């Protein structure tokens, strides 16, 4: 769990940089490493706006070469924590606002930080070394056009010579 204490903090803006482990965030430590969270807390009574930028290195398998490589990832997000009396302001489907009980002495940022990192992983995993590689797009040519898989379809086109001679 990645919890940040708020009880000792006074109203105002507080900033710190934290380095949770992959296990703290429920992530695979073989994939995510070097996690750093730059956190800015804006406290106003029992309302807490937590804004963070997170960075890490994801160990991914290249889609082109199948080699493992390290991909720097980063993302930003903000979560508003409100007291129970303001719970009606928080919609059920709003992931960016959460109710903070009066007895809570910390805020839990495990889920928002984990989700931000997971969403920062690119869909295409292409290592920098593979970016410069030429990708083969043709894999052989028919020796003559009559052997082409398109030859039979070509003959069916109305604008081909064989159809125009029958007019």
N, C-alpha and C positions, 0 to 999 in steps of 0.2 A: 504494500500500500504506500502511496505517496501522499502523505498528509503534511500540511503546513500549519504550524501553530499560529493562532491569531489572538489568543488571550492576552499575551504580554504587549501587544501592539496598541498604540494610541491612534486616534483618528488622524487621517492624513494619508500620504502616499509613502509606501515602503517598497524598496527594490532589493532584490538579492538574486544571486545565481546559484542554482542547486544542481547537483549531479546524482540523480537517482540511478539505481542499477536497473537493468532490464527486468530482473525478477521483481523489483518493487512495482513495476508497471504492468506485470503480467505478460511480458514479452519474452521471446526466445533469446537467451543470451548468446547463442551461436550466430544469430542473425543481426541483432542490434547491439551496438557498443558505443562508447564515448558519448553517452546521452548527457546533454546539458540543457537546463531550463532556466531562461532569464525571466524571472517573475517580477511583476509589478502589482502590488496590492494597494487598492484605494479603499480605505475604511472610512465609513461615515455611520457612526452608531453601530447597529448590528447589520448594516449592509456592507457587503464586501464585493468589490469588483476585482476579480483576478484576471489579469492579462498576462499572457506568456508567449515567448518565442522559444521554440525548442529545436535543437539540432542533434543529430546523431549520425552514425555511419551504419548503413545496412549492408550486410554481406549477401550478395545476390548472385544468381547463376545467369550468365549472359545467354540471351536467347539465340545469338548467332554462333558463338563458339563453344558454349556449354562450360566455359571456365568460370570460376568464382572470382568476384571482384568486389571492392568496397565502393559503395555509392553514398556520397554525402547527401543527407536529406534535411529539410527544415520546414517548419510550419509555425503558424501563429493562431491563437484562439483567445477568446475571453469568455469567462463564466461569471454570472452575477449570483451571489448568495444573498437571500433576503430573509428577514425574521419571520416567524410563523404568522404574525398579524398581517403581513403583506403577502401571504401565500395565495390569496385570490388574484394577485397580479401575475402569478406564474401559471402559464398554461400547461396542461398535462403533457403535451407533445413538445414542449420547449426544452431542448437539451442545454440551452445556454443560460438557463436560470434554475436555481435550486433553492429549496427552503433550508435555512440554517436554524436549527433548534436553539433555544435559549441556553441549553446546557453545553452546547458544542464549544470546545476550546480550540478547534482546528477545522480546517477545510480539507476535504479530500479531493485531490486533483488527479487521482490515478486514471480514471476513465477518460477525462478530456485530453490529458497529455498522451496517453496510449493511442487514442483515436486519431489525434493530430499526427502522430508519427506514422501510424499505419496508412493514413490517407496521403502522406507525403511520399510514400514509396511509388516510384513510377510504374505505370502499367507495362511498358516495354523495358526490359532489362537488357541494355546494350552497354557493354563495357567501353571505356574510352579507346582502348586498343582496337576494338572491333569496329568502331565508327569509321576508321580509315580503310578498312578492308573492302575490296570490290566484291559485290555480291553477284554470283552467277545467276542470270535470269533465264537463260536458254540452256537446254540440256540435250542438244543434238538436233540435227536437221534431217529431214527425209532426203534421200539421195536424188530423187526426182519428184516433180510436183504431182505426178500421177499416184505416187505412194502416199501423198499427204493425206492426213485424216480429213482435211477440208475439201479434197478433190470431189468427193461424192456430193457434198453440199453445194459446191461451186457450180456443179452441173445443173442443179435445181433452180438456180437464180433465173428469173425471167429476163434479165438484161444480158445474159451470156450469149455467145455467138451461136451455140447450138440451137437455142430457142428462136433467135432472130432469123435463122435461115429457113425455118418452117413457116414463117408468115407469108 
